[in-house]
Amino acid sequence: MREEVGKLLTDGAVTQIEVTTLGSASLRWGRQWDYLIAIDLRAGSDAGILVDGAACAALLGDFRLLGMRPSVVVADDERSVVLAERRA
């Protein structure tokens, strides 16, 4: 897995790769063994090109070998909407 992460870092678009274990907010909605892999990209970079590349496919393949079912989503700051904000 380290090899695949290293290959992703050689892509000029990637600025950081971070893995986080996700916890449940309550036992009622609990899940186990969920992880978030965040790959931060430079502004203007195309996430689709990175995800379709061989290095990302190899990393996702490693997670499948570990029995996980990875999925890929994009969180685009330019397409987010603030639903509420506390004013001082």
Buried (B, 14 or more C-beta within 10 A) or exposed (E): EEEBBEBBBEBEBBEEBEEEEEEEEEEEEEEEEEEEBEBEBEEEBEBEEBBEEEBBEBBBEBBEEEEEEEEEEEEEEEEEEEEEEEEE
